[in-house]
């Protein structure tokens, strides 16, 4: 039962990294961020950041509209073109060899593909965006974003999402070739 073991592993890791659920251990609540959208009085609404983020069932995202993906509410500033005919979101780390290869081999030499990509950098820790010696980012046409510091972002990068007209058509963890039809 792969699903159960993935979920159990994620919950165990989240418990080790983040302790109890937000706010139930008497500590201060986690930081907040301003997501896309505003409240009715035109002031940005605040979203409470989780202590950790993990989803062991990424396949259930397929068929959903992008607005229903909780992970996207934390990307700042919000990615553009999420309702376009074809859009890719790639969550990457600057310490991830597969991510480096994706940028160097597939995105940098292909500006048409890269122009459809929003690349979201995943922090290496709660207080650190990247390791002291990250690989150099090549010049690409990708839109660059990042997840906020604070939470433990538990995912295997690259995490690639293909959207068609705002609906998730493919989710790929630890790769990008399948969702970008590069195989």
Secondary structure, 3 states (H helix, E strand, C coil): CHHHHHHHHHHHHHHHHHCCCCCCCCCCCCCEEEEEEECCCCCEEEEECCCEECCCCHHHHCCCEHHHCHHHHHCECCCCCCCCCCEEEEEECCCCHHHHHHHHHHHCCCHHHHCCEEEEECCCCCCCCCCCCCCCCCCCCCEEEECCCCCEECCCCCEEEEEECCEEEEEEECCCCCCCCCC
